[in-house]
Amino acid sequence: MLHFYIIHTLTVVAFFASGYTAAEIVDPNTPFLFRPAAFGYSLPVVYLIWIVVVAVLYVPCKRFANYKRNHRSWWLSYV
């Protein structure tokens, strides 16, 4: 679940870092927020972002896997 928040945060940061303003958050040509028609990156940049997100989430996922292995609470089977 963390990857949704991380990727959305990165999208908002990249949106404003690219020079867009708060008035351009909603684009009538697209149903998505923070996604104007001219906003985007090349495939190598997308792969780099993907690798960074996976690397950032590796440690928390590993720790949570260890927690699930050591604790047998009923609710952990649903997460």
TALINUR-V128371 format. One record per helix or strand of 3 or more residues. SS is the DSSP state (H for helix, E for strand). FROM is the first residue (numbers start at 1). TO is the last residue. If there is no record, write none. Layout:
ss & from & to
SS & FROM & TO
SS & FROM & TO
This chain:
ss & from & to
H & 2 & 17
H & 22 & 24
H & 43 & 70
H & 74 & 78
